[in-house]
Amino acid sequence: MTATTAYLYLNAALFAVFAFWCTFARKRTARSIGYVELSNAGNCEYLTVYGGLQWGMAVMFATVAAHRAPASLALSIALGLYVPIVAYRWITVVRFAPVGGMIKGVAVMETLLLAAAFGLWLVR
C-alpha cells in the first residue's frame, strides 16, 4: 500500500467515525462544537452536514483509494477539500476567539491532514 493510499483510507476512516459520532451522539457533539441548542430545522441541518456529508466524504475517500486513482488526482481532491476548510477554520478561530477545545482539536487535525496531503503531493 502506498503512502497516498494509506492517507486516503485514513481520511475515509476519520470521516466515517466523525459521521457516526455526530449522528448517534448528536446533542453532545453539537454542544461540544458550539451549538447550544438546535431547533427541528437545526437538527435537520446538523445531521445532514455532520452526518450525511461526512459519510459521503468517507465513501469518496475510500472509493478513490480502492480504485487506486492516480496520486495527483487523489491528492488534488484532498487539497481541494482541506485548503478552504483550514483557511476558514483558522480565520474563524482567530475571529471568534475564544473557542472551545473541540474546535481547536479539529483545527489541528484538519491542518495536519492538509499538511500531509501537501507533503504527499510534493513527493508524488
DOBA-673130 format. One record per atom (N, C-alpha, C, CB): residue number from 0; atom name; x, y, z. Coordinates in pm, 1 decimal, m for minus. Glycine has a CB too. Layout:
NODE num atomo       px       py       pz
NODE NUM    CA        X        Y        Z
...
***
This chain:
NODE num atomo       px       py       pz
NODE   0     N     85.1   m117.9      0.0
NODE   0    CA      0.0      0.0      0.0
NODE   0     C     89.4    123.9      0.0
NODE   0    CB    m96.7      0.0    122.9
NODE   1     N     58.1    216.7    m88.2
NODE   1    CA    137.3    338.8    m96.1
NODE   1     C     99.1    433.8     17.5
NODE   1    CB    117.7    407.5   m232.9
NODE   2     N    184.0    531.8     41.6
NODE   2    CA    155.0    632.8    143.6
NODE   2     C     28.2    710.6    108.1
NODE   2    CB    274.2    729.4    159.3
NODE   3     N      8.6    738.7    m20.1
NODE   3    CA   m111.7    811.3    m62.5
NODE   3     C   m236.8    728.4    m36.1
NODE   3    CB   m103.0    847.8   m212.0
NODE   4     N   m232.6    600.4    m68.0
NODE   4    CA   m348.0    513.8    m42.8
NODE   4     C   m378.1    506.5    106.3
NODE   4    CB   m323.1    372.7    m98.8
NODE   5     N   m274.8    491.8    188.5
NODE   5    CA   m293.5    488.9    333.9
NODE   5     C   m355.0    620.0    382.8
NODE   5    CB   m159.0    463.1    405.3
NODE   6     N   m306.9    730.6    329.5
NODE   6    CA   m362.0    862.1    364.9
NODE   6     C   m509.8    870.3    328.4
NODE   6    CB   m283.8    974.7    294.2
NODE   7     N   m546.3    821.2    211.1
NODE   7    CA   m685.9    825.4    166.5
NODE   7     C   m774.1    738.9    256.8
NODE   7    CB   m697.2    778.1     19.8
NODE   8     N   m727.8    620.0    291.2
NODE   8    CA   m804.7    533.8    381.5
NODE   8     C   m814.8    595.5    521.2
NODE   8    CB   m740.3    394.2    390.0
NODE   9     N   m709.1    660.9    567.1
NODE   9    CA   m715.4    730.2    695.9
NODE   9     C   m824.4    836.4    692.9
NODE   9    CB   m579.2    794.0    730.6
NODE  10     N   m828.8    915.1    586.3
NODE  10    CA   m933.4   1016.4    572.3
NODE  10     C  m1071.5    951.7    573.6
NODE  10    CB   m913.8   1096.8    442.7
NODE  11     N  m1087.2    842.8    499.5
NODE  11    CA  m1216.1    772.8    495.5
NODE  11     C  m1257.5    729.9    635.8
NODE  11    CB  m1208.8    650.0    402.1
NODE  12     N  m1163.4    673.8    710.1
NODE  12    CA  m1193.2    627.4    845.4
NODE  12     C  m1229.9    743.5    937.2
NODE  12    CB  m1073.9    551.2    902.8
NODE  13     N  m1154.1    852.1    929.7
NODE  13    CA  m1183.9    967.7   1014.4
NODE  13     C  m1321.2   1027.3    983.0
NODE  13    CB  m1076.0   1074.4    997.5
NODE  14     N  m1353.4   1040.3    855.8
NODE  14    CA  m1485.1   1092.3    818.9
NODE  14     C  m1595.6    997.4    864.6
NODE  14    CB  m1493.7   1114.4    666.9
NODE  15     N  m1574.8    867.2    852.7
NODE  15    CA  m1676.7    770.5    895.1
NODE  15     C  m1698.8    776.1   1046.3
NODE  15    CB  m1636.1    628.3    853.3
NODE  16     N  m1590.1    781.9   1121.6
NODE  16    CA  m1601.1    791.1   1267.7
NODE  16     C  m1673.3    920.1   1306.8
NODE  16    CB  m1460.5    785.6   1334.0
NODE  17     N  m1635.2   1030.8   1245.2
NODE  17    CA  m1697.6   1158.6   1276.2
NODE  17     C  m1846.2   1156.3   1239.6
NODE  17    CB  m1625.9   1272.6   1201.9
NODE  18     N  m1880.5   1099.1   1124.0
NODE  18    CA  m2020.9   1089.9   1082.9
NODE  18     C  m2101.3   1005.6   1182.1
NODE  18    CB  m2031.6   1029.6    941.2
NODE  19     N  m2046.8    892.7   1219.9
NODE  19    CA  m2113.5    803.9   1315.8
NODE  19     C  m2133.6    875.4   1448.7
NODE  19    CB  m2031.8    674.3   1336.6
NODE  20     N  m2027.0    937.3   1497.8
NODE  20    CA  m2030.6   1006.7   1626.5
NODE  20     C  m2132.9   1119.6   1624.1
NODE  20    CB  m1891.6   1061.9   1662.1
NODE  21     N  m2129.5   1200.7   1520.2
NODE  21    CA  m2222.3   1313.8   1511.5
NODE  21     C  m2366.4   1268.8   1491.7
NODE  21    CB  m2181.7   1405.6   1397.9
NODE  22     N  m2387.0   1156.7   1424.9
NODE  22    CA  m2522.2   1105.9   1402.8
NODE  22     C  m2581.2   1046.3   1530.3
NODE  22    CB  m2521.5   1001.1   1291.8
NODE  23     N  m2502.3    968.0   1600.5
NODE  23    CA  m2556.8    894.5   1714.5
NODE  23     C  m2532.7    962.3   1849.4
NODE  23    CB  m2498.1    757.3   1717.6
NODE  24     N  m2455.1   1068.2   1852.8
NODE  24    CA  m2438.0   1149.0   1974.5
NODE  24     C  m2458.6   1295.8   1937.2
NODE  24    CB  m2295.5   1126.5   2039.3
NODE  25     N  m2566.0   1317.5   1862.5
NODE  25    CA  m2594.1   1447.3   1801.7
NODE  25     C  m2592.2   1562.1   1902.7
NODE  25    CB  m2728.1   1443.1   1732.6
NODE  26     N  m2664.6   1549.1   2011.8
NODE  26    CA  m2674.3   1659.1   2107.5
NODE  26     C  m2539.4   1690.0   2170.6
NODE  26    CB  m2776.1   1626.1   2215.9
NODE  27     N  m2467.2   1585.6   2209.6
NODE  27    CA  m2337.2   1605.7   2274.0
NODE  27     C  m2235.2   1666.2   2177.5
NODE  27    CB  m2284.4   1473.0   2328.9
NODE  28     N  m2230.3   1613.7   2055.8
NODE  28    CA  m2132.4   1666.6   1960.7
NODE  28     C  m2168.8   1808.1   1918.5
NODE  28    CB  m2122.5   1575.9   1837.4
NODE  29     N  m2296.9   1835.0   1902.5
NODE  29    CA  m2338.7   1971.0   1865.2
NODE  29     C  m2297.2   2070.7   1973.4
NODE  29    CB  m2492.3   1977.0   1842.7
NODE  30     N  m2320.7   2035.5   2100.1
NODE  30    CA  m2279.7   2125.0   2209.9
NODE  30     C  m2128.7   2142.3   2214.9
NODE  30    CB  m2329.5   2070.9   2344.3
NODE  31     N  m2054.1   2033.9   2189.0
NODE  31    CA  m1907.8   2040.8   2200.7
NODE  31     C  m1844.5   2129.7   2093.8
NODE  31    CB  m1848.7   1901.4   2191.9
NODE  32     N  m1916.1   2153.0   1983.0
NODE  32    CA  m1861.7   2242.3   1880.6
NODE  32     C  m1931.2   2378.3   1879.0
NODE  32    CB  m1873.4   2177.6   1744.1
NODE  33     N  m2011.6   2405.2   1981.8
NODE  33    CA  m2063.9   2540.0   1999.2
NODE  33     C  m2211.1   2561.8   1975.5
NODE  33    CB  m1993.2   2627.0   1912.8
NODE  34     N  m2283.0   2458.9   1932.2
NODE  34    CA  m2427.7   2474.3   1915.8
NODE  34     C  m2493.2   2452.5   2050.9
NODE  34    CB  m2484.5   2374.5   1809.2
NODE  35     N  m2552.9   2556.8   2107.2
NODE  35    CA  m2613.2   2547.0   2239.7
NODE  35     C  m2740.9   2464.1   2234.2
NODE  35    CB  m2642.8   2686.7   2296.1
NODE  36     N  m2825.3   2495.2   2138.5
NODE  36    CA  m2949.5   2420.4   2122.5
NODE  36     C  m2989.7   2425.3   1975.9
NODE  36    CB  m3062.7   2477.6   2213.6
NODE  37     N  m3043.7   2315.5   1927.8
NODE  37    CA  m3085.7   2308.3   1788.9
NODE  37     C  m3237.4   2297.1   1780.5
NODE  37    CB  m3018.7   2189.6   1718.2
NODE  38     N  m3297.1   2378.2   1695.3
NODE  38    CA  m3439.0   2365.0   1664.7
NODE  38     C  m3457.4   2240.7   1577.3
NODE  38    CB  m3494.2   2493.7   1593.1
NODE  39     N  m3580.2   2209.5   1540.9
NODE  39    CA  m3602.2   2096.6   1449.6
NODE  39     C  m3527.9   2118.5   1318.6
NODE  39    CB  m3752.7   2077.0   1422.6
NODE  40     N  m3534.1   2241.0   1264.6
NODE  40    CA  m3461.2   2272.0   1141.4
NODE  40     C  m3310.3   2261.0   1164.2
NODE  40    CB  m3497.5   2413.7   1091.1
NODE  41     N  m3263.6   2305.8   1278.9
NODE  41    CA  m3121.5   2294.9   1311.4
NODE  41     C  m3075.9   2150.9   1322.1
NODE  41    CB  m3092.1   2366.7   1440.4
NODE  42     N  m3158.5   2065.0   1382.5
NODE  42    CA  m3126.9   1922.0   1389.0
NODE  42     C  m3118.2   1862.6   1249.2
NODE  42    CB  m3232.3   1846.8   1472.0
NODE  43     N  m3211.5   1900.7   1163.9
NODE  43    CA  m3210.4   1851.8   1026.0
NODE  43     C  m3081.1   1892.9    956.5
NODE  43    CB  m3332.5   1905.3    948.2
NODE  44     N  m3045.2   2018.2    968.3
NODE  44    CA  m2924.2   2069.0    902.5
NODE  44     C  m2798.1   2006.6    962.2
NODE  44    CB  m2917.4   2222.0    914.2
NODE  45     N  m2791.8   1998.1   1094.4
NODE  45    CA  m2675.4   1940.5   1161.5
NODE  45     C  m2653.4   1796.1   1115.8
NODE  45    CB  m2693.0   1946.3   1315.0
NODE  46     N  m2760.0   1716.1   1117.4
NODE  46    CA  m2746.9   1576.0   1077.7
NODE  46     C  m2713.4   1562.2    929.8
NODE  46    CB  m2875.2   1500.4   1108.8
NODE  47     N  m2766.7   1650.8    847.5
NODE  47    CA  m2736.4   1645.0    704.6
NODE  47     C  m2589.8   1673.1    678.8
NODE  47    CB  m2822.7   1744.1    627.5
NODE  48     N  m2536.9   1778.5    742.0
NODE  48    CA  m2398.0   1818.3    718.6
NODE  48     C  m2300.7   1731.8    798.5
NODE  48    CB  m2378.5   1965.5    754.7
NODE  49     N  m2324.9   1716.5    927.8
NODE  49    CA  m2230.1   1644.1   1011.9
NODE  49     C  m2250.7   1493.5   1009.3
NODE  49    CB  m2240.0   1693.0   1152.8
NODE  50     N  m2362.6   1447.7    955.6
NODE  50    CA  m2384.6   1305.1    937.3
NODE  50     C  m2371.3   1268.1    791.4
NODE  50    CB  m2521.5   1264.2    989.9
NODE  51     N  m2463.6   1315.6    710.7
NODE  51    CA  m2468.1   1276.9    569.8
NODE  51     C  m2346.8   1318.2    489.3
NODE  51    CB  m2588.3   1334.4    507.0
NODE  52     N  m2307.3   1442.9    498.1
NODE  52    CA  m2191.4   1489.2    421.1
NODE  52     C  m2064.1   1418.4    464.9
NODE  52    CB  m2174.5   1640.5    436.0
NODE  53     N  m2049.4   1397.2    595.0
NODE  53    CA  m1929.5   1328.0    644.4
NODE  53     C  m1925.6   1183.8    593.4
NODE  53    CB  m1925.6   1329.9    799.1
NODE  54     N  m2041.3   1115.2    591.9
NODE  54    CA  m2046.2    979.9    535.8
NODE  54     C  m2009.0    984.0    388.2
NODE  54    CB  m2186.9    917.2    554.4
NODE  55     N  m2060.6   1083.5    317.4
NODE  55    CA  m2027.6   1097.5    175.5
NODE  55     C  m1878.3   1115.7    153.9
NODE  55    CB  m2103.0   1215.0    115.2
NODE  56     N  m1815.0   1195.8    238.1
NODE  56    CA  m1670.2   1216.2    226.6
NODE  56     C  m1595.3   1086.4    256.5
NODE  56    CB  m1623.2   1328.2    322.3
NODE  57     N  m1643.0   1010.7    354.8
NODE  57    CA  m1580.5    881.9    385.9
NODE  57     C  m1587.3    788.2    265.5
NODE  57    CB  m1648.6    816.7    508.0
NODE  58     N  m1704.1    781.7    203.5
NODE  58    CA  m1721.2    695.4     86.3
NODE  58     C  m1633.6    744.0    m27.8
NODE  58    CB  m1869.0    691.2     42.2
NODE  59     N  m1628.2    875.2    m48.8
NODE  59    CA  m1547.2    930.3   m157.5
NODE  59     C  m1399.2    896.3   m138.6
NODE  59    CB  m1565.6   1082.6   m165.8
NODE  60     N  m1345.4    918.4    m19.4
NODE  60    CA  m1203.7    887.9      4.5
NODE  60     C  m1177.6    737.6     m8.1
NODE  60    CB  m1160.6    937.7    144.4
NODE  61     N  m1267.0    655.0     44.0
NODE  61    CA  m1248.7    510.0     34.1
NODE  61     C  m1254.8    463.9   m111.7
NODE  61    CB  m1355.4    436.5    117.4
NODE  62     N  m1344.8    521.9   m188.3
NODE  62    CA  m1357.7    484.2   m329.4
NODE  62     C  m1234.1    523.0   m408.7
NODE  62    CB  m1481.2    549.5   m391.0
NODE  63     N  m1184.6    643.4   m385.8
NODE  63    CA  m1064.1    688.5   m456.3
NODE  63     C   m946.2    597.9   m420.8
NODE  63    CB  m1031.5    836.5   m421.0
NODE  64     N   m936.5    560.1   m292.8
NODE  64    CA   m828.1    471.0   m250.6
NODE  64     C   m844.2    331.7   m310.4
NODE  64    CB   m823.3    461.9    m97.9
NODE  65     N   m964.2    277.3   m304.1
NODE  65    CA   m988.3    140.9   m350.8
NODE  65     C   m967.3    126.4   m501.2
NODE  65    CB  m1128.9     98.2   m314.6
NODE  66     N   m997.5    230.5   m575.3
NODE  66    CA   m981.3    225.3   m720.5
NODE  66     C   m842.5    270.2   m766.3
NODE  66    CB  m1086.6    311.1   m786.5
NODE  67     N   m757.3    293.7   m668.1
NODE  67    CA   m618.9    332.4   m696.2
NODE  67     C   m611.4    446.8   m796.9
NODE  67    CB   m540.3    212.6   m748.4
NODE  68     N   m685.1    550.5   m766.1
NODE  68    CA   m681.5    670.0   m850.6
NODE  68     C   m538.1    722.8   m853.8
NODE  68    CB   m780.8    779.8   m798.0
NODE  69     N   m500.6    787.9   m963.2
NODE  69    CA   m366.5    846.3   m968.2
NODE  69     C   m343.7    939.6   m848.4
NODE  69    CB   m346.2    923.2  m1100.8
NODE  70     N   m224.6    935.4   m794.6
NODE  70    CA   m194.1   1015.7   m676.2
NODE  70     C   m222.7   1162.9   m699.8
NODE  70    CB    m48.6    997.3   m635.7
NODE  71     N   m192.2   1213.1   m819.0
NODE  71    CA   m215.3   1355.6   m845.1
NODE  71     C   m363.8   1390.1   m834.3
NODE  71    CB   m162.4   1393.8   m984.4
NODE  72     N   m451.1   1303.3   m883.0
NODE  72    CA   m595.5   1327.3   m872.9
NODE  72     C   m642.3   1315.2   m728.1
NODE  72    CB   m673.3   1228.4   m962.1
NODE  73     N   m604.0   1207.6   m663.4
NODE  73    CA   m647.4   1183.3   m526.0
NODE  73     C   m603.0   1295.3   m432.6
NODE  73    CB   m593.1   1049.8   m476.5
NODE  74     N   m478.8   1337.1   m446.0
NODE  74    CA   m427.5   1442.2   m358.0
NODE  74     C   m483.0   1578.7   m395.1
NODE  74    CB   m275.6   1445.4   m362.8
NODE  75     N   m513.9   1600.3   m522.5
NODE  75    CA   m580.0   1725.4   m562.8
NODE  75     C   m718.0   1735.3   m499.3
NODE  75    CB   m591.5   1734.3   m716.8
NODE  76     N   m788.8   1623.0   m491.6
NODE  76    CA   m919.1   1620.9   m424.6
NODE  76     C   m902.8   1656.4   m276.9
NODE  76    CB   m986.2   1482.0   m439.6
NODE  77     N   m805.2   1594.6   m211.5
NODE  77    CA   m781.7   1623.0    m69.3
NODE  77     C   m743.6   1769.5    m48.8
NODE  77    CB   m671.0   1531.0    m13.4
NODE  78     N   m655.2   1820.2   m132.2
NODE  78    CA   m615.1   1961.0   m120.0
NODE  78     C   m732.5   2054.0   m148.1
NODE  78    CB   m499.2   1992.3   m215.9
NODE  79     N   m814.0   2018.3   m247.1
NODE  79    CA   m931.7   2098.5   m278.1
NODE  79     C  m1030.6   2103.6   m163.6
NODE  79    CB   m999.5   2044.9   m400.2
NODE  80     N  m1032.7   2001.2    m83.4
NODE  80    CA  m1118.4   1997.8     34.3
NODE  80     C  m1054.9   2072.2    151.1
NODE  80    CB  m1148.1   1853.8     73.8
NODE  81     N   m928.8   2039.9    181.3
NODE  81    CA   m867.9   2090.6    303.8
NODE  81     C   m817.8   2234.7    297.3
NODE  81    CB   m755.6   2003.4    340.5
NODE  82     N   m776.1   2283.9    182.2
NODE  82    CA   m727.8   2423.3    176.8
NODE  82     C   m837.4   2520.0    221.9
NODE  82    CB   m680.8   2459.4     33.1
NODE  83     N   m958.5   2515.2    163.8
NODE  83    CA  m1059.7   2609.5    210.5
NODE  83     C  m1108.2   2580.7    352.4
NODE  83    CB  m1176.8   2608.3    116.7
NODE  84     N  m1116.6   2452.5    389.8
NODE  84    CA  m1160.7   2421.9    526.4
NODE  84     C  m1063.1   2479.4    628.1
NODE  84    CB  m1174.7   2269.5    546.3
NODE  85     N   m934.6   2456.0    607.0
NODE  85    CA   m834.3   2504.2    703.0
NODE  85     C   m828.9   2656.7    703.1
NODE  85    CB   m695.0   2446.3    669.9
NODE  86     N   m841.1   2718.5    587.5
NODE  86    CA   m843.4   2865.2    582.8
NODE  86     C   m961.8   2919.8    662.7
NODE  86    CB   m850.4   2914.6    436.4
NODE  87     N  m1079.6   2867.5    635.4
NODE  87    CA  m1197.7   2912.4    709.7
NODE  87     C  m1185.0   2881.9    858.1
NODE  87    CB  m1323.8   2846.8    654.0
NODE  88     N  m1134.1   2763.8    890.2
NODE  88    CA  m1122.8   2723.6   1030.6
NODE  88     C  m1036.3   2820.8   1108.4
NODE  88    CB  m1065.5   2582.5   1041.6
NODE  89     N   m913.9   2849.0   1058.6
NODE  89    CA   m823.1   2933.4   1135.7
NODE  89     C   m866.9   3079.7   1136.3
NODE  89    CB   m682.4   2922.3   1080.3
NODE  90     N   m923.8   3125.6   1026.6
NODE  90    CA   m976.4   3263.2   1026.0
NODE  90     C  m1086.5   3276.6   1130.9
NODE  90    CB  m1030.9   3301.5    884.9
NODE  91     N  m1176.4   3179.9   1137.2
NODE  91    CA  m1285.1   3189.3   1233.8
NODE  91     C  m1239.1   3163.9   1377.0
NODE  91    CB  m1393.7   3091.7   1197.7
NODE  92     N  m1139.0   3077.4   1396.0
NODE  92    CA  m1085.3   3056.3   1530.6
NODE  92     C  m1028.1   3187.6   1584.7
NODE  92    CB   m976.1   2945.4   1529.8
NODE  93     N   m954.5   3258.4   1501.1
NODE  93    CA   m897.8   3387.3   1543.2
NODE  93     C  m1008.7   3491.1   1559.8
NODE  93    CB   m792.6   3437.2   1440.6
NODE  94     N  m1098.1   3498.1   1463.8
NODE  94    CA  m1204.8   3599.6   1464.0
NODE  94     C  m1299.2   3584.6   1581.6
NODE  94    CB  m1283.8   3592.5   1335.4
NODE  95     N  m1332.2   3460.9   1619.5
NODE  95    CA  m1432.0   3436.8   1722.8
NODE  95     C  m1373.2   3383.6   1853.3
NODE  95    CB  m1534.2   3340.6   1671.6
NODE  96     N  m1243.3   3402.3   1872.5
NODE  96    CA  m1177.8   3356.6   1995.5
NODE  96     C  m1243.2   3424.9   2115.7
NODE  96    CB  m1024.3   3386.5   1991.7
NODE  97     N  m1250.8   3353.4   2225.9
NODE  97    CA  m1202.5   3217.4   2248.8
NODE  97     C  m1303.3   3113.2   2198.5
NODE  97    CB  m1174.3   3195.8   2398.1
NODE  98     N  m1249.9   3002.6   2153.2
NODE  98    CA  m1332.3   2889.5   2110.7
NODE  98     C  m1295.0   2769.4   2196.1
NODE  98    CB  m1313.4   2858.3   1958.1
NODE  99     N  m1382.0   2669.8   2197.8
NODE  99    CA  m1361.0   2553.1   2282.8
NODE  99     C  m1250.5   2461.2   2234.7
NODE  99    CB  m1487.1   2475.9   2293.2
NODE 100     N  m1215.6   2369.8   2322.6
NODE 100    CA  m1109.8   2273.7   2293.8
NODE 100     C  m1140.8   2181.5   2177.3
NODE 100    CB  m1082.8   2192.0   2414.7
NODE 101     N  m1268.4   2145.9   2160.3
NODE 101    CA  m1304.9   2058.5   2048.6
NODE 101     C  m1274.5   2127.4   1916.5
NODE 101    CB  m1454.3   2019.5   2055.7
NODE 102     N  m1308.3   2255.1   1906.2
NODE 102    CA  m1282.2   2330.1   1782.6
NODE 102     C  m1132.6   2337.7   1756.6
NODE 102    CB  m1342.4   2472.5   1790.7
NODE 103     N  m1054.7   2364.0   1860.0
NODE 103    CA   m909.2   2370.0   1842.2
NODE 103     C   m853.4   2234.6   1800.8
NODE 103    CB   m841.3   2417.3   1971.4
NODE 104     N   m903.6   2128.6   1861.4
NODE 104    CA   m858.1   1993.9   1825.1
NODE 104     C   m889.5   1959.6   1680.5
NODE 104    CB   m921.6   1891.1   1916.5
NODE 105     N  m1010.1   1994.6   1636.9
NODE 105    CA  m1048.2   1970.5   1497.5
NODE 105     C   m960.7   2053.9   1404.8
NODE 105    CB  m1197.9   2003.4   1474.6
NODE 106     N   m933.0   2178.2   1444.4
NODE 106    CA   m848.3   2265.2   1362.0
NODE 106     C   m709.3   2205.6   1343.9
NODE 106    CB   m837.5   2404.8   1424.8
NODE 107     N   m652.7   2153.6   1450.8
NODE 107    CA   m520.0   2091.6   1443.0
NODE 107     C   m524.5   1967.4   1353.9
NODE 107    CB   m468.7   2054.5   1584.4
NODE 108     N   m628.0   1883.6   1371.2
NODE 108    CA   m639.1   1763.5   1288.8
NODE 108     C   m652.8   1799.6   1141.2
NODE 108    CB   m758.6   1678.8   1333.7
NODE 109     N   m737.4   1895.9   1109.7
NODE 109    CA   m755.1   1937.3    970.0
NODE 109     C   m625.1   1993.7    912.1
NODE 109    CB   m867.4   2042.2    959.1
NODE 110     N   m552.7   2068.6    992.3
NODE 110    CA   m425.8   2125.8    946.9
NODE 110     C   m323.9   2015.6    920.1
NODE 110    CB   m370.7   2225.0   1051.1
NODE 111     N   m319.0   1915.2   1006.0
NODE 111    CA   m227.6   1802.4    984.4
NODE 111     C   m264.3   1724.0    859.6
NODE 111    CB   m228.0   1709.6   1105.6
NODE 112     N   m393.4   1705.2    835.8
NODE 112    CA   m437.2   1634.7    714.8
NODE 112     C   m403.4   1714.8    589.2
NODE 112    CB   m588.5   1607.4    720.4
NODE 113     N   m415.8   1846.6    597.3
NODE 113    CA   m375.3   1932.8    485.4
NODE 113     C   m225.1   1922.8    462.7
NODE 113    CB   m415.6   2079.7    511.9
NODE 114     N   m147.4   1932.3    569.6
NODE 114    CA     m1.0   1925.0    556.6
NODE 114     C     41.6   1790.2    498.3
NODE 114    CB     66.9   1947.1    693.9
NODE 115     N    m23.4   1682.6    541.5
NODE 115    CA      9.6   1550.4    487.9
NODE 115     C    m23.2   1542.4    339.2
NODE 115    CB    m65.9   1440.6    564.6
NODE 116     N   m139.2   1594.3    299.3
NODE 116    CA   m175.6   1594.0    156.8
NODE 116     C    m75.7   1674.1     75.4
NODE 116    CB   m316.9   1650.6    136.6
NODE 117     N    m36.6   1789.1    126.8
NODE 117    CA     59.2   1873.2     54.9
NODE 117     C    195.0   1804.9     45.6
NODE 117    CB     73.4   2009.6    123.9
NODE 118     N    238.3   1744.2    156.0
NODE 118    CA    366.1   1672.3    154.8
NODE 118     C    365.2   1556.1     55.6
NODE 118    CB    398.4   1620.5    294.7
NODE 119     N    257.8   1478.4     55.3
NODE 119    CA    246.0   1366.8    m39.9
NODE 119     C    238.5   1418.1   m182.4
NODE 119    CB    122.2   1281.4     m8.6
NODE 120     N    172.1   1530.4   m203.0
NODE 120    CA    161.2   1588.0   m337.2
NODE 120     C    299.3   1631.7   m387.6
NODE 120    CB     63.0   1708.3   m337.1
NODE 121     N    381.3   1686.0   m297.1
NODE 121    CA    516.0   1730.5   m335.6
NODE 121     C    606.0   1614.7   m377.2
NODE 121    CB    580.5   1805.9   m220.7
NODE 122     N    590.4   1498.8   m312.7
NODE 122    CA    680.2   1386.0   m340.7
NODE 122     C    621.8   1283.7   m437.7
NODE 122    CB    715.7   1316.9   m212.3
NODE 123     N    505.5   1307.9   m490.9
NODE 123    CA    439.7   1208.4   m577.5
NODE 123     C    517.4   1177.7   m702.1
NODE 123    CB    303.7   1255.4   m616.3
***
